[in-house]
């Protein structure tokens, strides 16, 4: 095959599509729409969801008004769709409306990319790149306004692509204008005489401008953020044909097309009540003036460090390569189109990065639409007719073949990335489509809440609870109230809300502030993940608990327990609730622990121990503590004892028989069902044994290294050996028997330098790989490399802190990198600290920084499996910091319950150490 033929095959050039006719263009767009709808339908979220999604699921079916800016068009269209007899619930139908809107967006992206590139393959590549982007897929399968925002951005870009073709056709060019050029005079009207007939200004149809105006009108009244790329859209239209500025008669239809969006705004005063009937109230809502202080609140230079993380979070690196290649080709051949696509991406992304709100990944959706069109650029042109190849061939004939081969290779890589995106992400979205997490949370509260109780909720849980009441008519006796910020410390607002209501009604809180609540004279008893606030202590054991009667240390009685599961898996937590009672007033701080012990008596789990301050308990009252027990990632399958106990500052409390714990039951751990996350992937099969999938390292301060080996079945139980490159020490590890679809991680601790190469073999003889004749070489450890599993949520894979001594009054940077193990359903905060320690171990000073990951740009609620997130932190050393040793540490905790996410490394403390330094004198 000729080089030009190979390029044509990869580009997908189609002579029949070259005329851009409806017949050849839209059937494939319909296929794109149907395929996307099937994919999003399969992975659709099943029901009620938290936060904004829960609000839309309630507002849309009842034709209400959502939070500013109100989203009237989304509400009207969603209300019409919710009337259809589809699906099990209104929540499901609102989710499905997003899927239809997102599928329509991809059809438009395909059509726009094909118009620009004259390549069907380029159009499909652009649509797949956008459709499989992490955030686009997520919003396409749940109640969200983002798909409609993306739809209008895509519609505007399609209108501009059509306008570009109209301007080109006005020059009597019979061939289409592709991204990389065409036959005939494809210059925009700006480069031709607008007064000549060949300039074509008077012959240019205005229907694309009408479509552009309509898309901007409806898009802006849907979400004002489209104003920023909209400016680029309008300027590009003028660059194509500036003569329109001198022809007011051509403005009439586009201006009239802008009216429908304004008319849609009339929905708000009609349905919004008195607050929206006044001009000031209407404008406050439509313009979202309450959030105006967040706009441009952050420094763009400081936030640009997040751009690679945001793009890598969305797209496969090979897809990003295609975007960069496309942008480069446009800058060489068509600066106006580069201005449209690169400019609209850059402007919207810059505005998004400087907006002070933890939804950056969602706010940037219109920018992803422009970026996806860049993927189609390298597929434009037609083999030897590609203008930029012709230029290179004319100037440097010997480079023509080399350049063609480079393009061929680059296009192949881009195609691999386009295909890899949906393949990598579909397991996560399938898992989310099976999740009933929100439903279980809501049902637990509504089922167990005392009659006439008031539930004080944050926005995350307020919306699904209100959906259950408003749509499903559940528990009308309950009052669900949103505790909104009031410009004061948030814990003070919650404390005031509790005290104002607890005298008259039972109170349930969905958010915890440990310090502030600890000062109140109430008991906070777990109710699912929320807490029932008791003005009076509990006096009886819950009826659904398994009763026990064991005394610890002569003053604590363990009364009962309940466990959420009989079988567990490595790293996946299970819930244990333990009831106990103090016999005498507690003079010291009391902590309760629940652990997994192996047959050898070793500890195989991590958990945050609930504690109680001295003097906080009354004799005879029943305390219920909720503990999340996380088996270690490297826990082998088998039976483990679940034990409970208590301790004080003086040590563990013993039973009358002398044991310091009480056996509750036996828990069986099964092998993991999901592929382990690894920084160093491998695929090495051992004959008769399992397959090595990856290797990771956790260096210790003493120079030793914990090596994690990740395995996949099927394979018989195998003993493997690790040996250093120079030392003779051999470490043996047992890999359990695994069936197909099962995974296991084993850990080995070794002394010596972690950068050495190790070998794997079988004790008593080597176990040969079918392809690799010899031992497996393990990778070296790079600077800053870590591997710390944090619950079943994420893995810390890199930590880099300051170098040298810390100067008082200076700011230091700590950069972390996390790798997600699964789709996350909780809002997790990352806390980093630098603590100056005196000689007796007490604090001399402390600097800390708690934030949503990636400086608030990528909340964990957006993470799916495989998400890699750079998380920078800037800490300020106190000006009066004394010259003492400094310890860096890391802690992750649930934003709402304040419970820490335990690290699953038994050798580390509760807080993960990040390094040690010293304050400069």
N, C-alpha and C positions, 0 to 999 in steps of 0.2 A: 504494500500500500504506500502511495506517495505521502510525503510529509503533510501536504495540503489536505489529503484525504483523511489522515489521522486527526488533524486539527479540526476538520469539519465534523468528524464523528464525535469528538469530545465537545465541540461547541454546540452541536445539535442544530446546525444551520439547515434550513428547510426552504427550498426555493418556492414551494407552494405557499409558505407563510410569509414570503417576502413582501407580498402586497398588503399585508396587515389587514386582510379582509375579515369580516365578522365570522364567516363560515370556518375559516382555518384558525381563528384566534380563540373563540369562546368555547368550543367543545372541550378543549383541554383545560380551560379555566374551570369549566363545570366539573371535570374529573378531579381537579385539585380541590375544589369545594367539597365534593362528596367524600373524597379520601380523608380530608382534614376533619370533616364532620364525623366520620366513622371513628377515627382515632380519638378525637376528643369525647365522643359519645362513650367509647369503651372505658376511657379513663375519667369519666365525669365524676365529680364528688357527689356522694349519694344523698345528702340531705342538708340539714341546718349546719351553719358554719359560724365561727366567731368573728368579732370585730366588725369591720365595714361590710363584709359579706353578709353577716347576720342582719345588719340594718337593712340592706337592700332586699333581702329575702322577706323582710316584714313590710317595708315601705312599698315595694313594687306591687304586690298583690292587693294591697289596700289603697292604692293610688294616693299615698301620702307624700311627704316632702322629706328628702334626705338632708343630711348635714350640708353646709355650704360647700360648693355653690349651688346645690340643690338637684342637679342632674335631671331637669324636667324631661328632656327628650328620652333619656334612658328609662325613666319611670314610665312614660307614656307607652313606648314600644314594649317594654317589659311587661306592663300591665296587660296589653293586648295579647302577648304571648302566653301569659299566665292564665288566660281564660280558656286556652285550648285544653281539651281532655287528654293530656299527656302525663305520663309519669306518676309516681306515687304521691307527690306532695307539691305544694306551691314552691317550697325551697328548691326542690329538684328542677322545677320548670324555670326558675330564675337562673339556676346554674346552666341549664340547657340553652337559655337565651344567649349566654356568653359564648357557648360553643358554636352556635350558629353565626354570631357576629364575627368571631375569630375566623371561622372557615370562610366567610365572605371577604374578610380582610386578605386572606392568603390568595383567594381568587383574583382580587384586585392587584396584589403584588405580582402575581404571575403575569397578568395582562400588562401591567406597566413595564415590567422587566422585559417582556417579549417585544413590546412596542419600541423600547429603547435599543434593544440588542438585535432584533430580528432573529432571535434564537429561542426556540421552544425549550431547549435544554437549559439555557440561562434562566428563563422564567421559572422553570420547575426548581432549579437550584436555589434561586432567591426565595421562593415560597417555602421550601423545606427548611432552609436556614433560619428563616423567621419563625416558622411554625414549630420548630423543635427547640427554639431558644427557651431557656429555663423559665423565665418570668412570663413570657408570652403563653407558653403551654399551661403554666399554673393558673393564670388569670382566665384562660379559655375554658377551664373546667370547673369554675366556681363563679358565684355571683360577684361581678366586678365591673366597674365602669371602664377599665383599661381597654378591653377589646373594641368598644365603640370608639374610644379615642384613637386607637390604631386604625380603625376602619376609615375614619375621616382623613387621617394623615395619608393612608394609602389611596383614598379616592382623590385627594388633591394631587398627589404625585402622578396618578394615572391621567388626570386631566391635563397636567403639564406635559406628560409624554405625548398625549394626543395633540396638544397645541403645538408642540415641537414638530410633529409630523405635518400638521396643517400649514405651518410657516414654511416648511421645506417644500411641500407640494405646491405652494403658491408660486414657486420659481419654475413651474412646469417640469419639475424633475419627476420622471416616471418611475424611479426606483426609490425604495424606502431609505430612510435615514436611520442607520444603526448607531450604536454607541461609538463604534470606531470608524464611522464614516460610511459613505455610499457613493455610488456612481452619480455623475452629474454635479450640479452646484448645490451642495448641501449646506452652504453657509447660512447661518441665521439671518433674518431680515436686517439685523443690526449691521451686518457687513455688506449689505446691498443698498442700492439707491431706493429709498422708500417711495419716491415719486414715480419711479419707472414701473411698468407693468411687470417686468421681471423681478422687481423687488417684492411684489406680491402682497403688500400691506392691505390693499383694499379687497383682495380676494381671500384673505385668511378668514376662515369661519370662526365665529365667536362662540360656538357651542362649548368648546373646551373651557373657555373663560367663564361661561355660565356655570359649568360643572364645578370649576375651581371655586367660584364665588359661593355656590351652594354648599360645597363641602366645608369651606371656612366658616360660613355662617352657622351651619348646624354644629360644626366641630367646636367653635369658640363658645357658643352658648351651652354646649355640653360640658366642656372643660376649658377654661381660659388659657391654659398652658400652651395650647396650639397657636397662640398669638406669636410666639417666638419663632418656631419654624415657619409660620405663616408669613412673616416678614420676608424670609428668604424666598418663599414660593412666589410672592408678588414681584419681588425684584427680579427673579429669574424670568418671569413672564415678560417683564418690560425689557430685559436684556435680549430676549428672543425677537421682540418686535417693538422697539421704542416709538415707532410712528403712531402707535395707538394713543399716545399722549396728545397728539395733535388732531385726533379724530374723536371728539366727544360723542358722536353718534354711536360709536361702538361700545360706549360705556353703559348704555341704557339697560340692555338685557342682563349683564353681570350685576349691576346695581340692584335690579329688581330681584335677582336670584338670591340676594343677601337678606331679603325680608323674611323668608320662612323661619330662619333661626331666631329672629327677634320676636316673631309671633309665638314661638314655642315658649318663650319666657313668660307669657301670660298665664301659663299653668300655675306658676308659683303663687301669685296673689289669690288665685281662685281656690287653691287647695291648701294654702299655707296658713290661713287664719289671720287674725288681726296683726300679728307681728310682721307679716309680709305685705300688708295692704297699704302701708305708708311708703312714700318714696325712699326715705332713709333706711327703713327696715328692709325694703326690697333690694336696694343697692348693697347694703351690708351683706345680705345673703348671697346675691348673685356674684359679687366681686370678692366674696370671702374675706372681708376686711379684717375679720378677727385673726387671720393668719398673715396679714401683711408684714408684720415684724419679722416673719421667718424668711421672706423673700430677700435674696442677695445678702443673707446674714453671715455667710461663711466666706472665708478667703478662697478664691479659686486656685491660687498657687498652692495652698496647703492641701486642697482636696484633689488636685490632679494626680497625686500619688495613688489614689483609689481607682483611677480610670482603667488600668490593666486588670485589676481585680473584677471590676464591674463587667468588662467585656468578656473576660475569661469565664466569669460566672454564667454568662449567657450562651456563649458560642464555643464550639470546638476550636482549638488553636489552628487547625487547617482551614476552617471557615474564616477565621480572622486573617489568615494568609491571603485568602481570596479577596477579602475586602481591601486589604492593603494593596494588592496587585491591581484591583479594579480602580482604586483611587489614583494610583500612580499612572495607569494608562489614560485615565480621564485628564489628568493634569498635562499629559503630553499631547493629547489629541483634541480635547473639547473642554476648555476651561470653564465655559458657562455651565455645562452639565456637572462638572466637578464642583462648581459653586453651589449648585442645587443640592446635590446629594451629600457632599462632604460638609458644605456650609450649614445645611439644615440639621445634620447630625451634630456638628460642633456647637452650634448656637443652643440647641435644646439641651445637649449634655452639659454645657457650661452653666446654664440656668439651673438645671437639676442639681448639679454638684454644689452650688452655693445656696441651695434651699435647705433650711434647718429643720428637717423632719426625717424620721427613720424609715423612709419608703423610697429611697433613691432608685433602687432597682425597678420599682414600678413606675415612678414618675418619668423614667427615661424611655418608656415604651415607644413613643413616636420616633425617637432617635434610632431605635432598633429597626424601624421600618425603612428609613433612609439607608442605614448600613446594609440591610439585606439586599437592596437593589444593587449595591456595589458588587455583590457576588456574581451578578449576571454579566458584569462588564467584560471579564476575560473570555466569555463565551461568544462575544459579538464578533462581527466580521465574518469572513469566509475564506479560510485557507490562504492561498497565494494572493487573494484580493485584499487581505488585511492591510490597511494603509500604513500602520506603523512597521509591519514587517517589510513592506515595499520600500519605506524610507531607509531602514537599516540595510536592506539589500542593495539599494542604490549607492549608499555611502560606503558600506563595507561588505562587499559581496561575499567574502569568505565567512562572515558572521551570520549569514542568513539561515543556514542549516542549524548552526549552533543555537541561535536565538529561537528558532522553531522548536528544537528539541527541549530547550529550557521551558518554553511555554507549554509544550505537551506534558512535561513532567509536572509543572506547577498545576495545570488543570486537573491532572490525575490526582494529585494530592488534595486539591479542593474538593473534588468529587468524593474522595474517601471521607473527608471531614463532614461533608453534607450528609452522607449516608450514616456515618458513625453517630451523629447527634441524636436522632430519634432512637437508635438502637440502645444507646447508653442511658437515655432518660426514661424510656417506657417502663422499666421495672419500678422506678420511684413513683411515677404517676399511677401505675396500676396499684401499688401499695396504698397510695392516698385514696384511690377510688374505693378501696375496701375498708377504709378507716371509719369507725363510728365514734371517734374520740369525743367530739363535741356533743353528740347525742348522749353518750354515756355520762358526761359531766352534767349536762342539763337534767337528765332523768334522775341521777342520784340526788341532786339538790331538791328537785320537785317532789320526789318520792319521800324523802326523809325529813324535809323541812317541817318544823312544828306548825300547827295551824295558826294563821294570821301573822306569820313571821314577816319581817322585812329583810330582803336580801340586798345588801350594799355591794355593788359590783363595779369593777372597772369596765372600760368600754369593751374590752376583749370578750368578757363573759356577759355583760349587760345585754348586748344585742341578741344572742341566741336565746337567752332567758325570756326576753320580751317577745321574740318570735313565738316561742312555745305558748305564751299567754295570749297574744293577739290573734294568732292564726289557728292554733290548735286548742284554744280555750282551756289550757291546762292550769290548774291551781289558781282560780280567780281570787282565792282568799289571801294569796301572797302579794306583797308589794315589792316590786323589783325597782331599785333606784340606782341611777348612775351617779357615782361620786366624782364630780368634775373638779379639775384644778381651780383654785380660787386666788391664785397669786400669792399663796403662803406655802410653807413647807407642806408637802402632800400628806405626810403622816398626821399633821395637826388637823387637816380637813377630815381625815378618816376617824380620828379619835373623837372629834366633835360630833360627827355623824352618829357614831355609836352611842355616845352619852346622851344625845338628844332623843334617841328612840328606845333605848333598852328599858326605860322605866315603864313603858306602855306595851311593848311588843317584844317577842323573841327576835333576836338579831343574828343574821348570818353575814359573814364578810368573805369576799372572794379575793381579798388582797391582805397581805400580812406585812406589818412593820414591827419587827421583833422588839426593838428597843422601846418604841412608843407604847406598844401593847403591853410590854412587861411591867410598865408603871401603872397599869389600870387594875382595879380590884376585881377583875373578872377572870373566868376560865375560858380558854379558847380550845374547844374540842373539835377534832377533825370530823368533817362531814364531806366525804370524798376529798377533793383537793381544797375545798373551802373550809371555813371554821364556824361552828356554832358558838356564839358568845353567851356564856352562862353567867348570869348574875349570882346564882347560887350553885354550889358544887354538886356534881352528880353523886347520887347515893347508891345506885344499883348497877349491876353489870348488864350490858346490852344483851338481849335475849338470843341474838344470833352468834354470840361468841362461844368458843369451846372453853369450858371452865377448867381451871387448874387451881391448885392451892399450895403455893410454895412460898416460904418466908426467906428473905435474903437479909443477912446481917441483923436479924431480930427486929427490924423496923420497917421493912418493905414487904408487902404481900403481893405476889403475882397472882392475878385472879382469872385471867382468860386471854384468848387471842383469836384472831382470824387471819387467814392467809388467802391471797387472791388467786393462787394457782398451786397445783400439785406437782407440776413439771416446769422447769425453767430452761433457759439457754444462756450460754456465756454472754456477759455484758448486759443482757436484757434484765431490767429490774422487775421485781415483784413486790407487792405491797404486803406488809405485815402490820397489823394493829394489835397492840398489847394493852390490856387493862391491868392496872395495879393500884395499890392503895398504901399510903404511909400509915404506919402504926403510931408513930410519934411525930411531932413537928420536925421538919428537916432543918438541922442546924448548919448544914453545908450544902453546896451545890450538888444536885443529883443528876446523873446521866443514865439513860437507858440504852442498851445496845442489843442488836439482833444480828446474828452472824451465821455464816455457813462454815461448818467444820468438816474436813475430810476424814476418812477412816484413820488416818495417821494423826489426827488431832490438829492439823495445820489449818490456818485461816484461809478461806477461799472466797471472800467477799469483801465489799466495801460499802459503807453506809454512813450517812450523817446521823449522829446520835442526838436525839432530842434531850435537852437539859432543862433543869428547873432551878431557879435561883434560891439561895438560902431563905428560909422563912416564908416561902411562897405557897406551901401546901398545908392543908388541915388534916389532922388524923381522921381516918375513916372515909374520907372522900375517895371517889373512884376517878382515877386519871386514865385517859386513853391517849396513847402516843402512836403516831403513824410513822412507819419507817419504810423507806425504799431500799431494798437489799439488792445490790448489784453483784452478781458473780463475776469474778475476774475474767478478763478476755481469754486468758490461757487456761481456764478451768477445764479439765478433762471430763468427758461424759461419765456418769455414774451416780451413786447415791451419796447424799450429803446430809449431815445433821443440821437442822435449823435450831439454833439455841438463842436464848434471851438471858439477859442479866442486867445488873445495875452497878454503878460505881459512884464514888464521891472523890473529892480531892485527895483523900487518903488511900484510895485504891478500890479494887473490886470488892463487892459484898458477896459473902459465901452463904450457902445453904447450911442447914444443920448437919448435913453429911460432909461438909467441907468443900463441895464443888462451887465454883464461882459462876456457873451458868446453869440454866434449866433447859433440857431438851424438849422442844415443842413438837417436832415431827421430823419425818424424813422427806427430803425434796430430791427428786431425780432430775438431773441435768441431761438434756439431749444435745447432740452436736448442733452447731449453728446452721441456719438455713440460708444465710446470705453470705456472699463472697466477702472475705475480710478486706478492709481498706489497707493499702500498702503504698509506701513511697518508692519502693524498688520492686516492681513487678517482675516475676519470673514465670516460666512455664516449663518445668522439668519433671518428667514422669519417671518414677522408679519402678522397674519391672516387678509386678506383683504387689507393689505398694501404692501409696497415694501420690498425688501430684503437687509439687512445690509451686505455690502461686506467688510468693513474695517474701521479702526479707526486710526487717526494720530493726533499728538500733536505738537504744536509750542509754547514752553515756552517763556514768556516775562521776561525782566529784572526786572519788578516790581512784579514778582511772579504770575501774571495771566497767563492763558493758553488759547490759541485758539485750540479748538477741531474740527477736520474735520471728518465728517461722510460721508461715501461713500455708495451710494444706487443703486440698480438695479430694474428695472421694470419686470413684470407689478405690479402695485399697485396703489391704490387710494391715493389722497393727505392725508397726515398724520401729525399730530403735535406730536412731541416727546419731552421728558423732560430729562434733565440731572441734576442729584443731587449728591452732594458730599457725601463721606462716613460718615462724621461727621457733616457737616453744614447742615442747613435747606434750604439754598438757592437753588431754582430750576430755571433752564434756559430752556426756550421753544424754539423749532426750528421747522419750517415748512418744511416738505419733499414734493416736488411737485408730482403731478400725473405723473406716468411714464408708457409708454407702453412697450411691450416686446422688448428687444434690446436697450432700452434707459437707461441712467445712469445719476446720479446727485450727486453732492457733496454739502453738506451744512456745514456751519461753525458756531460755537458758542463760544463766548468769556466769560470766567468765571474767577473770582478772586480765590485766594487760591492755595494750593499746587497741582501741576499737578500729583503727584504720587498717589492721592486718587482714589478709585474705584467709578465709577458712575453707575447709573442705567438708563435704558430707559423705558419709559412707555408712555401712551397716556393721554393727559390732560383730566381730569374728569374720569379716569379709566384706568386700565392697558390694554395694547394690548398684548395678550398672543401669544407666539410662539407655534406652533403646537407640538414641541418636548420639548422645554425649558419652564417649568412652572415657570416663574418668570422674574425678570428684568435681563438684560444682563450686565455682569461684563466687564468693560472696562479695558484694560491693564494698567500697571504702566509705567511711563516714565523712560527710562534708561538714564544714564549720557551721555550728549552730543547729545541726540536725538533732531532732528529738523524735520520740515516739511514746507519747503518754496518752493512753485511752482515757477519755473523760466520760464516764458512764457509757451508755450506748449511743450517745449523741455525736461526738466528734473525737478527733485525735489531734493532739498538738504535734505538728511535724517539724516546726522550726521555731526557735526563740533566739533573738539577737538583741543584746542590750548594749549599754554604753561601753566604751573602752577607756581604760585609765582610771584615775581618781575622779570622784564626783565633786564638782565645785559648788559650794554653798551659794544659793540664789540663782543657780543656772537651771536650764531645762534640759532634760535628757530624754532620748527616744528609746522605746522598747518596741520591737517589731515581732509580732507573733504570726504564725501561719497555721490555720486549722484545716482539717480535711473531714468533711461530714461523712458519717457512716450510714446515714439513712435520712429520709425526709423528717424534718424536725417539726414538732407540733407545739412546742413551748417557746416562750420568749426568754432567752437566756442572756444574762449580762456577763461581760468579761471584766474582771477586776484584777488590775496589776498594782503591785505595791513595792516600794523601796523602804526598808525599815532599818534605821540605825540602831544598833544593839550595844548596850553598855556591858561592862564586864560581868555583871550578874545576870545577864540575859533579858533584862527589862528594856523597854523602848527608850531610846534617847530622842528619836524623832521618827516621823513617818510621812511619806508622800504616796498617795494612791490616786488611781484613775479608774473609775467604773463607767462603762459605756456599752451601748449596743455595738456589736462587732463592726469593724471597718468604719470607725468614727460615726456610727449611726447609719451608715449607708446600706448595710446588708443584714437586716435582722435575721436571727436564726429561724424564724417562722418561714423564711423564703428558701432555706437550704434544702437541697435534695441530696441523695446519695452521690458522692463524688465531688460535691461543691468544694472548691479550694478558695479560702478567704484570707486575704492579708489583713491583719488587724493591728494597725499602729497605735501606740499610746505615747503621750507626752506627759512626763511627770516633772513637777517643779521641786527642786531641792530647797528646803527652807533656808532663808538667808542666815539664820543663826544655828545651822546644823553643825554639830560638833564633829571632830575628827574621830570617827569610830568605824568599826566594820559595818558594812551595809549588806543586807540580804534582800534579794529580789524574789518575789513570789507571785503566783498566779492562782486565781480561784474563779470558777464559773458558778453562777447561781441562778435559780429560777426568778424571773423578774417579779412574779406575783406572790409566790409563797416564800421567797427568800431562802429556800433550801438550796444548799450547795450541790453541785454535780460532782460526785466523788471521782477522783482519779483511781484507775484500776491497777495501780502499781503498788504492791504491798511495801516496797522499799521507800516510798515517798510519803511525806506527811500529807495532811489534809490539803494544804496549799502546796502547789507544785513549785519547787525551787527553780528560779531562773538564773541564778548566779550570785556571786559575792563580789563586792567592791569595797572601797574605803573612801570616806569623805576626806577631801584635801584639807590641809591645815589652812 
